[in-house]
Amino acid sequence: MTSRPTLLALTTAATLALAASLVAALGVPSAAGARVALVLGAWGVFSALVAYLFLPGFDPIPGRMTRHAPGSSTVALTIDDGPHPESTPGILDALERSRVRATFFLVGSAVERWPELARRIVAAGHAIGNHTQRHRLLPFRTTGQLADEIAACQRALAPLAPTGIRWFRPPHGFKPIGLHRELRRHHLRLVSWQGALRDTDAPGVPALVARAEKLAQPGRILLLHDNPNCRGQTAAAIPRIVERYRQLGLEFALLG
């Protein structure tokens, strides 16, 4: 399976939008309002496609994505990219001290390399989800590559979750054409977020806490990373973020 449906969809939508602009410039249809509608409609379709592909929380079809934490006064903490020996132990220790359970979106190849860390995540009561096998950007992969990224990660996670994996998050939240077909095949549900603390920038613990405080609102799904690029700041910030959220009347819950 070598077709690249995302690239084909983008090329087709852009071509149609350019063609509509050219036709309108030539005076077809004759009514000015109709020409404007033609151009706006064509470019609107292209814009919606780009938004779907590259805006993590956008999907024109309702009901296909989890965007909010459960409950009226809860937030959900999600942690991507692990496991890794330089970052996972510190994050797990911070979560344990804070009495918080999180959902870890794990990379299959990292699970295969450091299985003991993956087992420790599960043993601590945290949920796990599929974050692809190699953490590659998905939109321009072939159909076969997309299928393999999801299926291979499922196989890597299977020994950790006898009852199955429920959640999926693509790297950077970028969604290729055909993604939901593959997710249905594995009984997975796409999870987005409403708060990215950008901890891989390693801006410092006070900055991470300040960013989290600005996002404090019931229903938020917060995104952090189990990644050496965070330079330990994520683990150091978690207790302070949890304390501040609890002061604001918010509690942490696993995804529903």
Buried (B, 14 or more C-beta within 10 A) or exposed (E): EEEBBBBEBBEEBBEBBEEBBEBBEEEEEEEEEEBEBBBBEBBEBBEEBBEBBBEBEBBEEEEBBBBBBEBEEBBBBBBBBBBBEEBBBBBBBBBEEBEBBBBBBBBBBBBBBBBEBBBBBBEBEBBBBBBBBBBBEBBBBBBEBBBBBBBBBBEBBEEBBEEEBBBBBBBBBBBBBBBBEBBEEBEBBBBBBBBBBBBBEBBEBEBBBBBBBEBBEBBBBBBBBBBBBBBBBBBBBBBBBBEBBBEEEBBBBBBE
